[in-house]
């Protein structure tokens, strides 16, 4: 049974682009054989999608 893990990135801060890059790096390096990977974008207005 695989564990589901979510990576949240984005947001309203000035470091938004850094959050995208860091979130992408983490997501890409999670082991697909062990985990179900999910990406979640936090919009500038604070909505999680």
VEXDREN-2710 file (C-alpha; in Angstrom, 1 decimal):
% VEXDREN-2710
k/r/px/py/pz
1/UNK/0.0/0.0/0.0
2/UNK/1.4/3.4/-1.0
3/UNK/1.3/6.5/1.1
4/UNK/-0.2/9.6/-0.3
5/UNK/1.8/12.8/0.1
6/UNK/1.0/16.3/-1.0
7/UNK/3.3/19.2/-1.9
8/UNK/1.8/22.6/-1.4
9/UNK/3.4/25.5/-3.3
10/UNK/2.7/29.0/-4.4
11/UNK/1.0/31.6/-2.2
12/UNK/0.9/35.4/-2.0
13/UNK/4.5/36.1/-0.9
14/UNK/7.2/37.8/-2.9
15/UNK/9.0/34.4/-2.9
16/UNK/6.2/32.8/-5.0
17/UNK/8.6/31.8/-7.8
18/UNK/11.0/30.2/-5.3
19/UNK/8.1/28.3/-3.8
20/UNK/7.3/27.0/-7.3
21/UNK/10.9/25.9/-7.9
22/UNK/11.2/24.3/-4.5
23/UNK/7.9/22.5/-4.7
24/UNK/8.7/21.2/-8.1
25/UNK/12.1/19.9/-6.9
26/UNK/10.6/18.1/-3.9
27/UNK/7.7/16.7/-6.0
28/UNK/10.1/15.4/-8.7
29/UNK/12.3/13.7/-6.2
30/UNK/9.7/11.8/-4.3
31/UNK/9.9/8.1/-4.9
32/UNK/7.0/7.1/-7.2
33/UNK/7.4/3.5/-6.3
34/UNK/6.6/4.2/-2.6
35/UNK/4.4/7.2/-2.7
36/UNK/1.3/8.6/-4.4
37/UNK/2.4/12.2/-5.2
38/UNK/-0.1/15.1/-5.3
39/UNK/0.6/18.7/-6.1
40/UNK/-1.5/21.6/-4.6
41/UNK/-1.2/25.2/-5.8
42/UNK/-1.9/27.9/-3.2
43/UNK/-3.1/30.9/-5.3
44/UNK/-2.3/34.5/-4.6
45/UNK/-5.7/34.9/-3.0
46/UNK/-5.2/32.0/-0.7
47/UNK/-7.3/29.4/-2.5
48/UNK/-5.9/25.8/-2.5
49/UNK/-6.4/24.1/-5.9
END
